[in-house]
Amino acid sequence: MSDLFKYGNEEPIFKRKPASDPDDAAAPPAGTQKTGQPPQKAAETATAKTISVASCPAVASGPADAAGKKQFIKELVSGDNVEDLFAVKTKNPPRDYAKGVFFEITLADKTGEISLKYWGGANKERLVRLYESFSEGDVIQVRGGKVSDYREKLEVSVNEQSGGLRRCSPGEYVMSDFTNSLPQERIDQLMREAAELVGTIRDSALKLLLDDLFSDRKFAENYRNYPSAFRMHHNYIGGNLEHSVSVAKLCIRIMDNYKSASTTLDRDLVVAGALLHDIGKFSEYTYGIITETTDEGRLIGHLVSGEHFIADRIHRLRMAGGKIPESLDMRLRHIMLSHHGRHEWGSPKTPKIPEAVVIAYADNMDAKVKYAMQFVEENRDAEGGWGQIFDSEQGKKKPFWVGGTINDE
């Protein structure tokens, strides 16, 4: 698979207009972040710069010769023998037991998690070497495992004398076995849609900012691949892209409904805000074999991180001569800080401009609907056709119908 995704022989999805265009003549193209390259000189605007939102790396599914998993955690039952690859989510240090030393780890794949206990003998040094040979986030091979019930939960046991664990190299596994992902074709299409939405923006300052962001290879890679959540909605590779494009589309539909209103909504600001509202998640989560919340995510959160990121980019663009009005800067950053709508939902600010109201409700709607759809899909086998879904507004679970026949009695 190529490192850089391109659409065959197609032209890039949108292009920066030549400097002869009056909208762009005053603002030089910006440099990229974290590359050490300075912003381009104003004189360089004489040459049109080609930018493609879609030209960024996909997450590789795995080498063509890597064998896929045969055993998935959700399908394991008591008595099964385990001979397969699993991701290591957590590790607990070795402890003594009656016959020697053991340790416990949590295995994971795209279907779930299960505890594994490795039972060693009296040679503690050998067991510790094995324990330290792999880390959380690694993929390991499990040999000689056995599934059993322990306190009403399934777990895997591996005995040192009859089984083993081994850290695998990236070439030995297929990433899609461990992390849920949108199909690459779907991600490609969503990147096209994002590019088309960016292409509709006429405001020169917002165009400058968006062009600068999406020409940054690392930003574009993150935008394409990041999940939108850890456990709830859009919690898979490509999820944040899907969510952001969906929110932008919902916002456009909402704005279309108010075209005749005396107060005009700033369409360009809403579309840009919708596309960018969750970019703080690039520092809130890690993505890969194991998706986890970062220290920044726990201590600061993606709303504030996203606002800081945008403020920094705007500052860089201004230092390079870019013209971004203070009023636009303030309103966009307000959208970043208020898009959860309520203080109790994590918003440092509640929406105080009409455009922020549109984005907050569209964001909430898309998250809620997608979460409900994913819940139904994942719980179709629930007994009686009903599951227990978490209601974030009530802070507790509630019954939710997942299919089958509703009893009218």
GUKOL-159412 format. One record per residue (C-alpha): residue number from 1; x, y, z. Coordinates in nm, 2 decimals. Example, Ala and Ser with C-alpha at 12.3 -4.5 7.8 and 13.67 -1.06 7.14 Angstrom:
BEGIN
{kollo 1,{1.23,-0.45,0.78}}
{kollo 2,{1.37,-0.11,0.71}}
END
This chain:
BEGIN
{kollo 1,{0.00,0.00,0.00}}
{kollo 2,{0.13,0.34,-0.09}}
{kollo 3,{0.23,0.57,0.19}}
{kollo 4,{0.04,0.86,0.03}}
{kollo 5,{-0.32,0.81,-0.07}}
{kollo 6,{-0.40,0.95,-0.41}}
{kollo 7,{-0.70,0.91,-0.65}}
{kollo 8,{-0.52,0.75,-0.94}}
{kollo 9,{-0.48,1.01,-1.21}}
{kollo 10,{-0.74,1.24,-1.08}}
{kollo 11,{-0.67,1.61,-1.02}}
{kollo 12,{-0.63,1.72,-0.66}}
{kollo 13,{-0.96,1.79,-0.51}}
{kollo 14,{-0.92,2.16,-0.47}}
{kollo 15,{-0.65,2.41,-0.55}}
{kollo 16,{-0.54,2.74,-0.39}}
{kollo 17,{-0.62,3.01,-0.63}}
{kollo 18,{-0.33,3.21,-0.79}}
{kollo 19,{-0.22,3.53,-0.62}}
{kollo 20,{-0.38,3.72,-0.90}}
{kollo 21,{-0.71,3.65,-0.73}}
{kollo 22,{-0.79,3.95,-0.51}}
{kollo 23,{-0.91,3.73,-0.22}}
{kollo 24,{-0.58,3.56,-0.18}}
{kollo 25,{-0.33,3.82,-0.29}}
{kollo 26,{-0.28,3.96,0.06}}
{kollo 27,{-0.22,3.64,0.24}}
{kollo 28,{0.09,3.42,0.17}}
{kollo 29,{0.06,3.05,0.20}}
{kollo 30,{0.14,2.93,0.55}}
{kollo 31,{0.41,2.68,0.64}}
{kollo 32,{0.34,2.35,0.81}}
{kollo 33,{0.35,2.28,1.18}}
{kollo 34,{0.63,2.08,1.35}}
{kollo 35,{0.84,2.05,1.03}}
{kollo 36,{1.09,2.32,1.10}}
{kollo 37,{1.00,2.49,0.77}}
{kollo 38,{0.94,2.86,0.79}}
{kollo 39,{0.62,3.01,0.63}}
{kollo 40,{0.66,3.07,0.26}}
{kollo 41,{0.76,3.42,0.16}}
{kollo 42,{0.49,3.65,0.02}}
{kollo 43,{0.66,3.65,-0.32}}
{kollo 44,{0.60,3.28,-0.36}}
{kollo 45,{0.22,3.34,-0.38}}
{kollo 46,{0.28,3.41,-0.75}}
{kollo 47,{0.28,3.04,-0.80}}
{kollo 48,{-0.04,2.85,-0.74}}
{kollo 49,{-0.01,2.60,-0.46}}
{kollo 50,{-0.19,2.27,-0.51}}
{kollo 51,{-0.35,2.12,-0.19}}
{kollo 52,{-0.54,1.80,-0.16}}
{kollo 53,{-0.74,1.72,0.15}}
{kollo 54,{-0.74,1.36,0.06}}
{kollo 55,{-0.36,1.33,0.01}}
{kollo 56,{-0.27,1.17,0.34}}
{kollo 57,{-0.17,0.83,0.46}}
{kollo 58,{-0.43,0.56,0.54}}
{kollo 59,{-0.38,0.33,0.83}}
{kollo 60,{-0.23,0.01,0.69}}
{kollo 61,{-0.45,-0.29,0.74}}
{kollo 62,{-0.14,-0.51,0.75}}
{kollo 63,{0.12,-0.67,0.52}}
{kollo 64,{-0.03,-0.87,0.24}}
{kollo 65,{0.13,-1.19,0.37}}
{kollo 66,{0.02,-1.15,0.73}}
{kollo 67,{-0.23,-1.42,0.84}}
{kollo 68,{-0.55,-1.29,0.99}}
{kollo 69,{-0.68,-1.41,1.33}}
{kollo 70,{-0.89,-1.72,1.35}}
{kollo 71,{-1.01,-1.68,1.71}}
{kollo 72,{-1.19,-1.37,1.84}}
{kollo 73,{-1.26,-1.29,2.20}}
{kollo 74,{-1.63,-1.25,2.16}}
{kollo 75,{-1.66,-1.60,2.02}}
{kollo 76,{-1.46,-1.78,2.30}}
{kollo 77,{-1.64,-2.02,2.53}}
{kollo 78,{-1.53,-2.21,2.83}}
{kollo 79,{-1.32,-2.51,2.74}}
{kollo 80,{-1.18,-2.36,2.42}}
{kollo 81,{-0.81,-2.40,2.34}}
{kollo 82,{-0.64,-2.07,2.25}}
{kollo 83,{-0.38,-2.05,1.98}}
{kollo 84,{-0.38,-1.70,1.83}}
{kollo 85,{-0.27,-1.34,1.84}}
{kollo 86,{-0.41,-1.08,2.07}}
{kollo 87,{-0.33,-0.72,2.17}}
{kollo 88,{-0.21,-0.65,2.53}}
{kollo 89,{-0.43,-0.38,2.68}}
{kollo 90,{-0.31,-0.39,3.04}}
{kollo 91,{-0.04,-0.56,3.25}}
{kollo 92,{-0.03,-0.64,3.62}}
{kollo 93,{0.30,-0.71,3.78}}
{kollo 94,{0.41,-1.06,3.87}}
{kollo 95,{0.29,-1.20,4.21}}
{kollo 96,{0.36,-1.51,4.41}}
{kollo 97,{0.12,-1.81,4.44}}
{kollo 98,{0.14,-2.15,4.60}}
{kollo 99,{0.35,-2.31,4.32}}
{kollo 100,{0.56,-2.02,4.21}}
{kollo 101,{0.50,-1.68,4.03}}
{kollo 102,{0.23,-1.57,3.79}}
{kollo 103,{0.11,-1.25,3.62}}
{kollo 104,{-0.21,-1.13,3.47}}
{kollo 105,{-0.27,-0.93,3.15}}
{kollo 106,{-0.58,-0.81,2.96}}
{kollo 107,{-0.60,-0.93,2.60}}
{kollo 108,{-0.80,-0.74,2.35}}
{kollo 109,{-0.91,-0.76,1.98}}
{kollo 110,{-1.18,-0.57,1.79}}
{kollo 111,{-1.45,-0.78,1.95}}
{kollo 112,{-1.37,-0.74,2.32}}
{kollo 113,{-1.14,-0.81,2.61}}
{kollo 114,{-1.05,-1.10,2.83}}
{kollo 115,{-0.81,-1.16,3.12}}
{kollo 116,{-0.51,-1.40,3.08}}
{kollo 117,{-0.32,-1.55,3.36}}
{kollo 118,{0.03,-1.69,3.30}}
{kollo 119,{0.13,-1.94,3.56}}
{kollo 120,{0.50,-1.98,3.60}}
{kollo 121,{0.70,-2.21,3.83}}
{kollo 122,{0.96,-2.12,4.10}}
{kollo 123,{1.20,-1.95,3.85}}
{kollo 124,{1.09,-1.59,3.91}}
{kollo 125,{1.37,-1.45,3.70}}
{kollo 126,{1.26,-1.64,3.39}}
{kollo 127,{0.90,-1.53,3.44}}
{kollo 128,{1.00,-1.16,3.49}}
{kollo 129,{1.20,-1.17,3.16}}
{kollo 130,{0.89,-1.29,2.98}}
{kollo 131,{0.67,-1.03,3.15}}
{kollo 132,{0.91,-0.75,3.04}}
{kollo 133,{0.95,-0.88,2.69}}
{kollo 134,{0.63,-0.71,2.57}}
{kollo 135,{0.44,-0.39,2.66}}
{kollo 136,{0.09,-0.26,2.66}}
{kollo 137,{-0.02,-0.20,2.31}}
{kollo 138,{0.19,-0.49,2.17}}
{kollo 139,{0.05,-0.79,1.99}}
{kollo 140,{0.15,-1.12,2.13}}
{kollo 141,{0.11,-1.48,2.03}}
{kollo 142,{-0.07,-1.70,2.28}}
{kollo 143,{0.02,-2.07,2.27}}
{kollo 144,{-0.14,-2.35,2.49}}
{kollo 145,{-0.41,-2.13,2.63}}
{kollo 146,{-0.73,-2.26,2.79}}
{kollo 147,{-1.06,-2.07,2.85}}
{kollo 148,{-1.24,-2.13,3.17}}
{kollo 149,{-1.50,-1.97,3.40}}
{kollo 150,{-1.38,-1.78,3.70}}
{kollo 151,{-1.62,-1.60,3.92}}
{kollo 152,{-1.88,-1.59,3.64}}
{kollo 153,{-1.63,-1.44,3.39}}
{kollo 154,{-1.43,-1.61,3.12}}
{kollo 155,{-1.05,-1.60,3.14}}
{kollo 156,{-0.76,-1.76,2.96}}
{kollo 157,{-0.49,-1.96,3.15}}
{kollo 158,{-0.15,-2.04,3.01}}
{kollo 159,{0.08,-2.28,3.20}}
{kollo 160,{0.46,-2.23,3.16}}
{kollo 161,{0.51,-2.60,3.11}}
{kollo 162,{0.26,-2.64,2.82}}
{kollo 163,{0.22,-2.30,2.66}}
{kollo 164,{0.38,-1.96,2.61}}
{kollo 165,{0.36,-1.60,2.51}}
{kollo 166,{0.56,-1.42,2.24}}
{kollo 167,{0.58,-1.06,2.13}}
{kollo 168,{0.49,-1.03,1.75}}
{kollo 169,{0.65,-0.79,1.50}}
{kollo 170,{0.41,-0.56,1.29}}
{kollo 171,{0.46,-0.79,0.99}}
{kollo 172,{0.30,-1.08,1.17}}
{kollo 173,{-0.05,-0.94,1.22}}
{kollo 174,{-0.33,-0.75,1.05}}
{kollo 175,{-0.42,-0.43,1.23}}
{kollo 176,{-0.79,-0.46,1.13}}
{kollo 177,{-0.82,-0.77,1.35}}
{kollo 178,{-0.76,-0.55,1.66}}
{kollo 179,{-0.91,-0.22,1.58}}
{kollo 180,{-1.24,-0.15,1.42}}
{kollo 181,{-1.22,0.07,1.11}}
{kollo 182,{-1.44,0.21,0.84}}
{kollo 183,{-1.36,0.05,0.50}}
{kollo 184,{-1.08,0.24,0.33}}
{kollo 185,{-1.32,0.31,0.04}}
{kollo 186,{-1.56,0.48,0.28}}
{kollo 187,{-1.28,0.68,0.43}}
{kollo 188,{-1.17,0.79,0.08}}
{kollo 189,{-1.52,0.90,0.00}}
{kollo 190,{-1.55,1.10,0.32}}
{kollo 191,{-1.22,1.27,0.25}}
{kollo 192,{-1.36,1.37,-0.09}}
{kollo 193,{-1.67,1.51,0.08}}
{kollo 194,{-1.46,1.70,0.33}}
{kollo 195,{-1.26,1.85,0.04}}
{kollo 196,{-1.58,1.95,-0.13}}
{kollo 197,{-1.71,2.12,0.18}}
{kollo 198,{-1.39,2.31,0.22}}
{kollo 199,{-1.42,2.41,-0.15}}
{kollo 200,{-1.75,2.58,-0.08}}
{kollo 201,{-1.60,2.83,0.17}}
{kollo 202,{-1.56,3.18,0.02}}
{kollo 203,{-1.43,3.37,0.32}}
{kollo 204,{-1.06,3.44,0.24}}
{kollo 205,{-0.95,3.41,0.61}}
{kollo 206,{-1.12,3.08,0.67}}
{kollo 207,{-0.99,2.95,0.33}}
{kollo 208,{-0.64,3.05,0.44}}
{kollo 209,{-0.67,2.86,0.77}}
{kollo 210,{-0.82,2.55,0.62}}
{kollo 211,{-0.57,2.53,0.34}}
{kollo 212,{-0.29,2.57,0.59}}
{kollo 213,{-0.43,2.29,0.81}}
{kollo 214,{-0.50,2.04,0.54}}
{kollo 215,{-0.17,2.09,0.36}}
{kollo 216,{-0.01,1.98,0.69}}
{kollo 217,{0.06,1.61,0.63}}
{kollo 218,{0.04,1.51,1.00}}
{kollo 219,{-0.29,1.70,1.05}}
{kollo 220,{-0.45,1.55,0.74}}
{kollo 221,{-0.34,1.20,0.84}}
{kollo 222,{-0.49,1.25,1.19}}
{kollo 223,{-0.81,1.40,1.04}}
{kollo 224,{-0.85,1.09,0.82}}
{kollo 225,{-0.78,0.82,1.07}}
{kollo 226,{-0.87,0.93,1.43}}
{kollo 227,{-1.17,0.77,1.61}}
{kollo 228,{-1.42,1.02,1.75}}
{kollo 229,{-1.46,0.85,2.09}}
{kollo 230,{-1.31,0.59,2.31}}
{kollo 231,{-1.62,0.39,2.38}}
{kollo 232,{-1.94,0.56,2.26}}
{kollo 233,{-2.01,0.68,1.91}}
{kollo 234,{-1.78,0.66,1.60}}
{kollo 235,{-1.52,0.47,1.81}}
{kollo 236,{-1.33,0.33,1.51}}
{kollo 237,{-1.06,0.44,1.27}}
{kollo 238,{-1.21,0.71,1.04}}
{kollo 239,{-1.48,0.78,1.30}}
{kollo 240,{-1.39,1.14,1.37}}
{kollo 241,{-1.38,1.21,0.99}}
{kollo 242,{-1.73,1.05,0.95}}
{kollo 243,{-1.86,1.25,1.25}}
{kollo 244,{-1.72,1.58,1.13}}
{kollo 245,{-1.85,1.55,0.78}}
{kollo 246,{-2.19,1.44,0.91}}
{kollo 247,{-2.21,1.74,1.15}}
{kollo 248,{-2.12,1.98,0.87}}
{kollo 249,{-2.40,1.83,0.65}}
{kollo 250,{-2.65,1.85,0.93}}
{kollo 251,{-2.55,2.21,0.99}}
{kollo 252,{-2.61,2.30,0.62}}
{kollo 253,{-2.96,2.14,0.64}}
{kollo 254,{-3.03,2.35,0.95}}
{kollo 255,{-2.91,2.67,0.79}}
{kollo 256,{-3.12,2.60,0.48}}
{kollo 257,{-3.43,2.59,0.70}}
{kollo 258,{-3.36,2.95,0.82}}
{kollo 259,{-3.27,3.12,0.49}}
{kollo 260,{-3.57,3.35,0.52}}
{kollo 261,{-3.49,3.46,0.87}}
{kollo 262,{-3.40,3.83,0.93}}
{kollo 263,{-3.08,3.73,1.11}}
{kollo 264,{-2.84,3.57,0.87}}
{kollo 265,{-2.62,3.28,0.97}}
{kollo 266,{-2.26,3.28,0.86}}
{kollo 267,{-2.25,2.97,0.65}}
{kollo 268,{-1.87,2.97,0.60}}
{kollo 269,{-1.81,3.00,0.97}}
{kollo 270,{-2.05,2.72,1.05}}
{kollo 271,{-1.91,2.48,0.79}}
{kollo 272,{-1.55,2.55,0.90}}
{kollo 273,{-1.65,2.52,1.27}}
{kollo 274,{-1.83,2.19,1.20}}
{kollo 275,{-1.53,2.04,1.02}}
{kollo 276,{-1.28,2.15,1.29}}
{kollo 277,{-1.48,2.12,1.61}}
{kollo 278,{-1.33,1.79,1.72}}
{kollo 279,{-0.97,1.83,1.61}}
{kollo 280,{-0.87,1.85,1.98}}
{kollo 281,{-0.93,1.47,1.99}}
{kollo 282,{-0.60,1.43,1.80}}
{kollo 283,{-0.43,1.50,2.14}}
{kollo 284,{-0.71,1.36,2.36}}
{kollo 285,{-0.67,1.00,2.23}}
{kollo 286,{-0.41,0.77,2.09}}
{kollo 287,{-0.51,0.55,1.81}}
{kollo 288,{-0.37,0.22,1.69}}
{kollo 289,{-0.38,-0.13,1.82}}
{kollo 290,{-0.51,0.01,2.15}}
{kollo 291,{-0.70,0.34,2.17}}
{kollo 292,{-0.65,0.52,2.50}}
{kollo 293,{-0.71,0.86,2.66}}
{kollo 294,{-0.39,1.06,2.69}}
{kollo 295,{-0.29,1.27,2.99}}
{kollo 296,{-0.38,1.58,2.80}}
{kollo 297,{-0.72,1.43,2.73}}
{kollo 298,{-0.78,1.36,3.10}}
{kollo 299,{-0.64,1.69,3.23}}
{kollo 300,{-0.74,1.94,2.96}}
{kollo 301,{-0.99,1.78,2.72}}
{kollo 302,{-1.04,1.81,2.35}}
{kollo 303,{-1.25,2.13,2.35}}
{kollo 304,{-0.97,2.33,2.51}}
{kollo 305,{-0.70,2.15,2.33}}
{kollo 306,{-0.87,2.22,1.99}}
{kollo 307,{-0.92,2.58,2.07}}
{kollo 308,{-0.55,2.62,2.17}}
{kollo 309,{-0.45,2.45,1.85}}
{kollo 310,{-0.66,2.68,1.63}}
{kollo 311,{-0.54,2.99,1.82}}
{kollo 312,{-0.18,2.88,1.76}}
{kollo 313,{-0.23,2.82,1.39}}
{kollo 314,{-0.40,3.16,1.35}}
{kollo 315,{-0.11,3.33,1.53}}
{kollo 316,{0.14,3.16,1.30}}
{kollo 317,{-0.06,3.27,0.99}}
{kollo 318,{-0.07,3.63,1.12}}
{kollo 319,{0.30,3.62,1.18}}
{kollo 320,{0.35,3.52,0.82}}
{kollo 321,{0.13,3.81,0.70}}
{kollo 322,{-0.21,3.63,0.68}}
{kollo 323,{-0.51,3.85,0.73}}
{kollo 324,{-0.75,3.69,0.98}}
{kollo 325,{-0.99,3.94,1.16}}
{kollo 326,{-1.01,3.93,1.54}}
{kollo 327,{-1.39,3.89,1.52}}
{kollo 328,{-1.37,3.58,1.31}}
{kollo 329,{-1.09,3.44,1.52}}
{kollo 330,{-1.30,3.49,1.84}}
{kollo 331,{-1.62,3.34,1.69}}
{kollo 332,{-1.44,3.03,1.56}}
{kollo 333,{-1.26,2.97,1.89}}
{kollo 334,{-1.59,3.02,2.07}}
{kollo 335,{-1.74,2.74,1.86}}
{kollo 336,{-1.45,2.51,1.96}}
{kollo 337,{-1.51,2.58,2.33}}
{kollo 338,{-1.89,2.56,2.33}}
{kollo 339,{-1.98,2.27,2.10}}
{kollo 340,{-2.08,2.04,2.38}}
{kollo 341,{-2.36,2.28,2.46}}
{kollo 342,{-2.36,2.26,2.84}}
{kollo 343,{-2.11,2.30,3.12}}
{kollo 344,{-2.21,1.96,3.27}}
{kollo 345,{-2.13,1.80,2.93}}
{kollo 346,{-1.78,1.95,2.93}}
{kollo 347,{-1.82,2.28,2.76}}
{kollo 348,{-1.61,2.56,2.92}}
{kollo 349,{-1.86,2.80,2.75}}
{kollo 350,{-2.22,2.76,2.64}}
{kollo 351,{-2.31,2.87,2.29}}
{kollo 352,{-2.35,3.25,2.27}}
{kollo 353,{-2.37,3.31,1.90}}
{kollo 354,{-2.62,3.15,1.65}}
{kollo 355,{-2.36,2.96,1.46}}
{kollo 356,{-2.24,2.80,1.78}}
{kollo 357,{-2.59,2.69,1.86}}
{kollo 358,{-2.63,2.53,1.52}}
{kollo 359,{-2.30,2.33,1.57}}
{kollo 360,{-2.38,2.23,1.93}}
{kollo 361,{-2.71,2.08,1.84}}
{kollo 362,{-2.59,1.91,1.52}}
{kollo 363,{-2.29,1.76,1.71}}
{kollo 364,{-2.52,1.63,1.98}}
{kollo 365,{-2.77,1.49,1.73}}
{kollo 366,{-2.51,1.31,1.52}}
{kollo 367,{-2.34,1.16,1.83}}
{kollo 368,{-2.67,1.04,1.98}}
{kollo 369,{-2.81,0.89,1.66}}
{kollo 370,{-2.49,0.71,1.57}}
{kollo 371,{-2.45,0.58,1.93}}
{kollo 372,{-2.81,0.44,1.91}}
{kollo 373,{-2.75,0.28,1.57}}
{kollo 374,{-2.42,0.12,1.69}}
{kollo 375,{-2.59,-0.01,2.01}}
{kollo 376,{-2.86,-0.18,1.80}}
{kollo 377,{-2.61,-0.33,1.57}}
{kollo 378,{-2.39,-0.46,1.85}}
{kollo 379,{-2.68,-0.60,2.06}}
{kollo 380,{-2.92,-0.76,1.81}}
{kollo 381,{-2.90,-1.09,2.00}}
{kollo 382,{-3.01,-0.93,2.33}}
{kollo 383,{-3.27,-1.15,2.51}}
{kollo 384,{-3.63,-1.04,2.44}}
{kollo 385,{-3.51,-0.78,2.19}}
{kollo 386,{-3.42,-0.52,2.46}}
{kollo 387,{-3.08,-0.40,2.57}}
{kollo 388,{-2.96,-0.15,2.83}}
{kollo 389,{-2.82,0.17,2.67}}
{kollo 390,{-2.64,0.44,2.86}}
{kollo 391,{-2.83,0.77,2.86}}
{kollo 392,{-2.58,1.05,2.91}}
{kollo 393,{-2.85,1.30,3.00}}
{kollo 394,{-2.98,1.08,3.28}}
{kollo 395,{-2.64,0.95,3.37}}
{kollo 396,{-2.76,0.59,3.39}}
{kollo 397,{-2.87,0.30,3.17}}
{kollo 398,{-3.22,0.26,3.03}}
{kollo 399,{-3.41,0.00,2.83}}
{kollo 400,{-3.36,0.03,2.45}}
{kollo 401,{-3.52,-0.18,2.18}}
{kollo 402,{-3.27,-0.36,1.95}}
{kollo 403,{-3.51,-0.56,1.73}}
{kollo 404,{-3.75,-0.84,1.72}}
{kollo 405,{-4.12,-0.83,1.81}}
{kollo 406,{-4.25,-0.58,2.06}}
{kollo 407,{-4.49,-0.74,2.31}}
{kollo 408,{-4.82,-0.54,2.30}}
{kollo 409,{-4.96,-0.71,2.61}}
END
